[in-house]
Amino acid sequence: MTIQSVKRAIDILSLFSFSQPALGIAEISRMMQLPKPTVHGLVQTLHQEGLLNQDAETRKYSIGLKVVELGALLAGNLKINQIASELVQRLALNTQQNARIAIWNNNTMLITLNLFPAVEFPQFQQIGPRVPAYCTGIGKAVLSTLTETEMDEYLQQTPLFCFTQETITDREQLIQSLKEIKECGYATEKGEFLSGMGSVAVPVYDLSGKAVGAISLSGTPDILLEKLHPDLASQLIRTGIEVSRRMGYRPETLPFHIKPD
């Protein structure tokens, strides 16, 4: 049984995003297709509980600190973070590149942990951001593991928007690139989501044999994908194998060209 007021409160929180971080009562009312008095009551309750914050000058609302606290709690308790953080932190230190852990969620990738080479000990943090799969290294690493049927479903549900001049928006070209990723065991991305940024990524598998997330190294394409690429890919693949093993993955043949020692 769905409780209407709870469902509406969740829907209001879901309206906020990086593209619309602040909303007024009138905007929420229009987007929710609900009367302003109804929206006002719901928003006031969310505000009182710390789930929304109101700007004193604009009177608009944004996500509150309580959501940040809950996100940090979730990040700290995610199995993939608990298992992979130490290994990926070591990878960041060894390669002197920024590293990320992300999970596959609702056809997108949700960042769960950022790890930096200048920080010796990993720190759990707020969940996010959520990024597209088809134009990011972490996303393409997971997409490359999907079956043909799963990929067809993904493409039916996901518009391929152009973020930069490098974004692949042609479906056949994307599918071909994913086949190449599957062959070599890792994904690369050069400015497809953010201009001037590149990444190398591998999928992470769980006990069921499904790719549930990915780990990546990111930085400027000239350094990451040209000067350091072969060595970074090798270290990343080996880390991905170990993380997958600790997640319970036990295939007879690992889906990587580089086997563990």
C-alpha positions as a Python dict, from the first residue, in 0.01 Angstrom:
ca = {
    (1, 'M'): (0, 0, 0),
    (2, 'T'): (137, 342, -100),
    (3, 'I'): (98, 629, 148),
    (4, 'Q'): (23, 931, -71),
    (5, 'S'): (185, 1197, 145),
    (6, 'V'): (510, 999, 174),
    (7, 'K'): (513, 935, -201),
    (8, 'R'): (463, 1304, -271),
    (9, 'A'): (740, 1402, -30),
    (10, 'I'): (980, 1164, -204),
    (11, 'D'): (873, 1299, -544),
    (12, 'I'): (947, 1655, -426),
    (13, 'L'): (1299, 1558, -313),
    (14, 'S'): (1353, 1386, -647),
    (15, 'L'): (1287, 1712, -835),
    (16, 'F'): (1618, 1860, -721),
    (17, 'S'): (1923, 1800, -939),
    (18, 'F'): (2248, 1963, -1050),
    (19, 'S'): (2057, 2137, -1329),
    (20, 'Q'): (1787, 2266, -1089),
    (21, 'P'): (1937, 2283, -738),
    (22, 'A'): (1687, 2540, -606),
    (23, 'L'): (1310, 2551, -652),
    (24, 'G'): (1028, 2772, -529),
    (25, 'I'): (680, 2668, -419),
    (26, 'A'): (528, 2777, -752),
    (27, 'E'): (782, 2574, -949),
    (28, 'I'): (733, 2264, -736),
    (29, 'S'): (355, 2306, -761),
    (30, 'R'): (374, 2322, -1140),
    (31, 'M'): (612, 2028, -1171),
    (32, 'M'): (412, 1814, -929),
    (33, 'Q'): (77, 1928, -1074),
    (34, 'L'): (-48, 1989, -722),
    (35, 'P'): (-214, 2295, -559),
    (36, 'K'): (23, 2540, -395),
    (37, 'P'): (-128, 2494, -44),
    (38, 'T'): (-67, 2118, -67),
    (39, 'V'): (290, 2167, -185),
    (40, 'H'): (352, 2432, 82),
    (41, 'G'): (251, 2194, 361),
    (42, 'L'): (471, 1913, 229),
    (43, 'V'): (768, 2143, 174),
    (44, 'Q'): (735, 2296, 519),
    (45, 'T'): (742, 1952, 679),
    (46, 'L'): (1052, 1855, 479),
    (47, 'H'): (1211, 2184, 581),
    (48, 'Q'): (1135, 2133, 949),
    (49, 'E'): (1292, 1787, 936),
    (50, 'G'): (1609, 1917, 772),
    (51, 'L'): (1550, 1746, 437),
    (52, 'L'): (1510, 2081, 263),
    (53, 'N'): (1683, 2413, 320),
    (54, 'Q'): (1534, 2756, 240),
    (55, 'D'): (1736, 3050, 116),
    (56, 'A'): (1641, 3356, 321),
    (57, 'E'): (1685, 3591, 25),
    (58, 'T'): (1529, 3403, -268),
    (59, 'R'): (1284, 3202, -53),
    (60, 'K'): (1366, 2902, -273),
    (61, 'Y'): (1437, 2556, -138),
    (62, 'S'): (1732, 2324, -190),
    (63, 'I'): (1840, 1986, -54),
    (64, 'G'): (1900, 2003, 323),
    (65, 'L'): (2187, 1881, 536),
    (66, 'K'): (1988, 1582, 659),
    (67, 'V'): (2000, 1439, 306),
    (68, 'V'): (2377, 1490, 305),
    (69, 'E'): (2404, 1304, 637),
    (70, 'L'): (2195, 1015, 505),
    (71, 'G'): (2404, 1003, 188),
    (72, 'A'): (2726, 986, 388),
    (73, 'L'): (2578, 708, 602),
    (74, 'L'): (2482, 510, 293),
    (75, 'A'): (2823, 562, 132),
    (76, 'G'): (2997, 435, 443),
    (77, 'N'): (2783, 123, 459),
    (78, 'L'): (2786, 24, 92),
    (79, 'K'): (2951, -315, 49),
    (80, 'I'): (3149, -206, -256),
    (81, 'N'): (3292, 92, -67),
    (82, 'Q'): (3384, -118, 235),
    (83, 'I'): (3555, -379, 20),
    (84, 'A'): (3716, -160, -246),
    (85, 'S'): (3817, 160, -67),
    (86, 'E'): (4155, 39, 58),
    (87, 'L'): (4247, -125, -273),
    (88, 'V'): (4138, 172, -481),
    (89, 'Q'): (4310, 417, -247),
    (90, 'R'): (4632, 220, -299),
    (91, 'L'): (4571, 237, -674),
    (92, 'A'): (4535, 616, -654),
    (93, 'L'): (4857, 645, -455),
    (94, 'N'): (5053, 411, -684),
    (95, 'T'): (4937, 582, -1004),
    (96, 'Q'): (4913, 936, -865),
    (97, 'Q'): (4575, 969, -1035),
    (98, 'N'): (4228, 1041, -897),
    (99, 'A'): (4020, 725, -852),
    (100, 'R'): (3648, 662, -830),
    (101, 'I'): (3412, 388, -720),
    (102, 'A'): (3061, 385, -869),
    (103, 'I'): (2756, 157, -873),
    (104, 'W'): (2517, 73, -1157),
    (105, 'N'): (2178, 214, -1059),
    (106, 'N'): (1868, 292, -1268),
    (107, 'N'): (2059, 277, -1598),
    (108, 'T'): (2313, 532, -1475),
    (109, 'M'): (2629, 534, -1267),
    (110, 'L'): (2614, 668, -912),
    (111, 'I'): (2949, 777, -770),
    (112, 'T'): (2992, 636, -420),
    (113, 'L'): (3351, 731, -339),
    (114, 'N'): (3623, 962, -472),
    (115, 'L'): (3980, 878, -373),
    (116, 'F'): (4276, 1108, -424),
    (117, 'P'): (4651, 1036, -436),
    (118, 'A'): (4726, 1320, -194),
    (119, 'V'): (4509, 1162, 79),
    (120, 'E'): (4660, 864, 256),
    (121, 'F'): (4343, 733, 417),
    (122, 'P'): (4011, 706, 231),
    (123, 'Q'): (3718, 907, 360),
    (124, 'F'): (3357, 804, 304),
    (125, 'Q'): (3150, 1085, 165),
    (126, 'Q'): (2813, 1190, 31),
    (127, 'I'): (2667, 975, -246),
    (128, 'G'): (2682, 1135, -591),
    (129, 'P'): (2692, 1272, -843),
    (130, 'R'): (2493, 1050, -1077),
    (131, 'V'): (2639, 1041, -1429),
    (132, 'P'): (2531, 890, -1762),
    (133, 'A'): (2662, 546, -1851),
    (134, 'Y'): (2706, 578, -2229),
    (135, 'C'): (2955, 866, -2219),
    (136, 'T'): (3164, 791, -1909),
    (137, 'G'): (3440, 537, -1854),
    (138, 'I'): (3273, 383, -1548),
    (139, 'G'): (2945, 358, -1735),
    (140, 'K'): (3086, 205, -2052),
    (141, 'A'): (3278, -49, -1842),
    (142, 'V'): (2943, -177, -1708),
    (143, 'L'): (2755, -143, -2039),
    (144, 'S'): (3015, -364, -2206),
    (145, 'T'): (2904, -653, -1982),
    (146, 'L'): (2534, -637, -2074),
    (147, 'T'): (2370, -899, -2292),
    (148, 'E'): (2232, -794, -2630),
    (149, 'T'): (1878, -794, -2487),
    (150, 'E'): (1983, -586, -2185),
    (151, 'M'): (2162, -339, -2412),
    (152, 'D'): (1855, -305, -2635),
    (153, 'E'): (1644, -228, -2328),
    (154, 'Y'): (1899, 27, -2207),
    (155, 'L'): (1901, 207, -2541),
    (156, 'Q'): (1521, 211, -2557),
    (157, 'Q'): (1508, 380, -2217),
    (158, 'T'): (1807, 613, -2252),
    (159, 'P'): (1824, 914, -2489),
    (160, 'L'): (2181, 969, -2608),
    (161, 'F'): (2230, 1339, -2540),
    (162, 'C'): (2539, 1520, -2665),
    (163, 'F'): (2742, 1663, -2375),
    (164, 'T'): (3058, 1753, -2570),
    (165, 'Q'): (3188, 1727, -2926),
    (166, 'E'): (3329, 1386, -2832),
    (167, 'T'): (3003, 1232, -2705),
    (168, 'I'): (2897, 923, -2899),
    (169, 'T'): (2528, 960, -2983),
    (170, 'D'): (2509, 705, -3265),
    (171, 'R'): (2379, 373, -3130),
    (172, 'E'): (2573, 150, -3369),
    (173, 'Q'): (2896, 335, -3297),
    (174, 'L'): (2834, 302, -2923),
    (175, 'I'): (2766, -72, -2953),
    (176, 'Q'): (3083, -121, -3155),
    (177, 'S'): (3290, 68, -2897),
    (178, 'L'): (3144, -151, -2621),
    (179, 'K'): (3246, -465, -2810),
    (180, 'E'): (3602, -333, -2823),
    (181, 'I'): (3590, -259, -2450),
    (182, 'K'): (3475, -613, -2379),
    (183, 'E'): (3765, -748, -2581),
    (184, 'C'): (4037, -554, -2401),
    (185, 'G'): (3879, -569, -2054),
    (186, 'Y'): (3871, -197, -1977),
    (187, 'A'): (3697, 119, -2098),
    (188, 'T'): (3847, 452, -2194),
    (189, 'E'): (3671, 785, -2228),
    (190, 'K'): (3821, 1105, -2361),
    (191, 'G'): (3616, 1417, -2298),
    (192, 'E'): (3281, 1255, -2381),
    (193, 'F'): (3108, 1381, -2067),
    (194, 'L'): (3334, 1667, -1956),
    (195, 'S'): (3566, 1845, -2197),
    (196, 'G'): (3930, 1815, -2102),
    (197, 'M'): (3877, 1510, -1880),
    (198, 'G'): (3944, 1146, -1953),
    (199, 'S'): (3915, 817, -1768),
    (200, 'V'): (4009, 450, -1771),
    (201, 'A'): (3766, 211, -1600),
    (202, 'V'): (3691, -154, -1532),
    (203, 'P'): (3370, -325, -1415),
    (204, 'V'): (3326, -481, -1073),
    (205, 'Y'): (3137, -810, -1048),
    (206, 'D'): (2953, -962, -753),
    (207, 'L'): (2868, -1317, -647),
    (208, 'S'): (2597, -1347, -914),
    (209, 'G'): (2843, -1269, -1193),
    (210, 'K'): (2676, -939, -1276),
    (211, 'A'): (2865, -612, -1307),
    (212, 'V'): (2732, -409, -1015),
    (213, 'G'): (2970, -117, -1043),
    (214, 'A'): (3304, 5, -1169),
    (215, 'I'): (3629, 164, -1060),
    (216, 'S'): (3816, 423, -1260),
    (217, 'L'): (4115, 651, -1283),
    (218, 'S'): (4052, 1000, -1415),
    (219, 'G'): (4256, 1298, -1523),
    (220, 'T'): (4361, 1499, -1826),
    (221, 'P'): (4354, 1291, -2148),
    (222, 'D'): (4710, 1383, -2252),
    (223, 'I'): (4854, 1233, -1933),
    (224, 'L'): (4603, 960, -1858),
    (225, 'L'): (4532, 819, -2204),
    (226, 'E'): (4853, 894, -2389),
    (227, 'K'): (5160, 899, -2163),
    (228, 'L'): (5048, 663, -1884),
    (229, 'H'): (4773, 458, -2047),
    (230, 'P'): (4925, 102, -2072),
    (231, 'D'): (5059, 95, -1716),
    (232, 'L'): (4744, 251, -1569),
    (233, 'A'): (4521, 2, -1750),
    (234, 'S'): (4727, -290, -1620),
    (235, 'Q'): (4712, -172, -1258),
    (236, 'L'): (4343, -90, -1286),
    (237, 'I'): (4256, -432, -1426),
    (238, 'R'): (4441, -610, -1148),
    (239, 'T'): (4264, -398, -888),
    (240, 'G'): (3930, -471, -1053),
    (241, 'I'): (3999, -844, -1038),
    (242, 'E'): (4079, -830, -667),
    (243, 'V'): (3777, -613, -584),
    (244, 'S'): (3548, -851, -777),
    (245, 'R'): (3695, -1150, -593),
    (246, 'R'): (3632, -984, -258),
    (247, 'M'): (3276, -910, -371),
    (248, 'G'): (3232, -1288, -409),
    (249, 'Y'): (3295, -1326, -782),
    (250, 'R'): (3444, -1669, -861),
    (251, 'P'): (3436, -1736, -1237),
    (252, 'E'): (3639, -2020, -1390),
    (253, 'T'): (3784, -1770, -1636),
    (254, 'L'): (3819, -1408, -1535),
    (255, 'P'): (3679, -1165, -1797),
    (256, 'F'): (4010, -987, -1833),
    (257, 'H'): (4308, -1040, -2059),
    (258, 'I'): (4550, -979, -1772),
    (259, 'K'): (4534, -1260, -1518),
    (260, 'P'): (4638, -1225, -1155),
    (261, 'D'): (4980, -1347, -1051),
}
